[in-house]
Amino acid sequence: MTPDPQPTFVLVRPQMGENIGGAARAMWNFGLERMHIVAPRDGWPSGKAVAMASGAGRLLDQARLFDTTADALADADFVFATTARGRGLTKPIVSPERAMEMAAEKIAQGQKVAVMFGPERAGLENDDIARANAIVTVPVNPEFPSLNLAQCVLLTGYEWRRHSSQIAHERIELAKTEPAPQIEIEKLAEHYEARLEEAGFFFPLTKAPGMKINLRNLWSRMPLTRADVQMLHGILRQLLRGQNTPE
């Protein structure tokens, strides 16, 4: 793998191989490939980590193993530490959103950024956090602030993706169709207006112009596809055909 410029995620003393694998899977979901592992409790390599990582196993193959936090952070220019608890240390405290925004800015300037994640049971120790330039805290329920390692990695990875890629925050899924061109919507409006006029819908006559404008405005507000237009034509034809059917 040849990673794009991106932060390194540093797992400090992770306790379970399954959580390392879950973290790898979460990273790969958002295109993150650089993982450092510090003194994993159950040793390394880990079959449980590989099994949990599923399709992200190749990320684990490239992961670097370190004995100490200091060694894992040696090549970083700026370090974030994730923690849910105040540690009595004077440092900037930022949200994951702001942290990854900062990371994107610093990496664009050529700096190397690392994000530390602590062990599952107690999180990072003060000795680890003292090495960080800023603290990342997730605005979770204060009565239950604990996050699983993979959950925290996933959340941070998502924020990285938001700030490093062009994300479509809203789109319409077009199932085997395409947006209806204006001419087709115009023909649909004419069809309904003509049939409604024949049925005496536009009454009284003094209000007819305003009613027609409202109807045209309704069509223009609807994000119709070509399939929608065809179906609406068909509905009207079938209704009229039913009216002409003798009982």
C-alpha positions, 0 to 999 in steps of 0.5 A, spaced: 500 500 500 502 507 498 498 511 503 496 518 501 498 524 506 494 522 512 495 521 520 498 515 523 493 512 528 497 510 534 494 504 538 497 505 545 497 498 549 491 495 546 488 489 550 485 485 545 486 482 538 479 483 536 479 490 538 485 491 534 482 488 528 476 492 529 480 498 529 483 496 522 477 495 519 474 502 521 480 505 519 480 502 512 473 504 511 475 511 511 481 510 507 486 510 513 492 505 512 498 508 517 497 504 524 502 504 529 501 499 535 504 500 542 506 494 546 499 490 545 497 486 551 496 479 548 502 480 543 503 480 536 502 478 530 494 476 532 490 471 529 484 474 532 486 481 530 486 478 523 480 475 523 476 481 526 479 485 521 476 482 515 478 485 508 482 490 512 487 484 514 493 487 509 493 494 513 495 489 519 500 486 515 503 493 514 502 496 521 508 497 525 510 495 532 513 499 538 515 498 545 514 505 547 509 511 546 515 515 545 518 511 539 511 510 536 510 518 536 518 519 534 516 521 527 510 526 528 510 533 528 503 534 531 500 529 536 492 528 538 490 524 544 483 521 545 480 521 552 474 522 555 476 524 562 479 531 564 487 529 566 489 536 569 493 537 564 493 544 560 492 543 553 487 545 547 481 540 548 478 539 541 472 535 538 474 530 533 471 534 527 476 540 529 481 535 530 481 532 523 480 539 520 486 541 524 490 535 521 488 536 514 491 543 515 497 541 518 498 535 513 497 539 507 503 544 510 507 538 510 507 536 517 506 529 520 500 528 524 499 522 529 492 520 533 493 516 540 488 511 542 488 508 549 487 501 552 480 499 552 479 499 560 482 505 562 484 509 556 491 513 555 495 514 561 497 521 563 504 520 561 502 518 554 497 524 554 503 529 556 506 527 549 500 530 545 499 537 543 492 537 543 486 533 546 480 530 542 474 529 546 468 526 544 461 529 546 458 523 549 453 522 554 457 524 561 454 518 565 457 513 560 463 516 556 466 510 555 467 508 547 470 502 545 477 502 541 474 501 534 468 505 535 473 511 537 477 510 531 471 509 527 468 516 529 475 519 528 476 516 521 469 519 519 471 526 521 478 525 517 474 523 511 469 529 511 475 534 511 480 530 506 475 528 501 469 531 497 463 528 500 456 529 497 452 530 503 445 529 500 444 526 493 438 522 490 439 515 488 436 514 481 434 507 480 435 506 472 432 513 470 434 520 470 431 527 472 425 529 467 427 535 463 423 541 463 420 539 456 417 533 459 414 536 466 411 542 461 407 536 457 405 533 464 403 540 466 399 541 460 396 534 460 393 535 467 391 542 466 387 540 460 384 534 463 382 537 469 379 543 465 374 538 461 372 535 468 370 542 471 376 542 476 377 550 475 371 553 478 369 558 479 372 561 473 374 567 476 379 563 480 381 559 474 388 563 473 390 562 480 389 555 480 393 553 474 399 557 477 398 553 483 398 547 479 404 549 475 408 551 481 406 544 484 410 540 478 416 545 479 417 543 486 417 536 485 424 533 483 420 528 478 424 523 474 422 521 467 419 514 470 415 519 475 412 523 469 411 517 465 407 514 471 403 520 472 401 520 465 399 513 465 395 514 472 391 520 468 389 516 462 387 510 466 382 514 470 379 517 464 379 510 461 375 508 467 370 514 467 368 512 460 367 504 462 360 502 462 357 499 468 
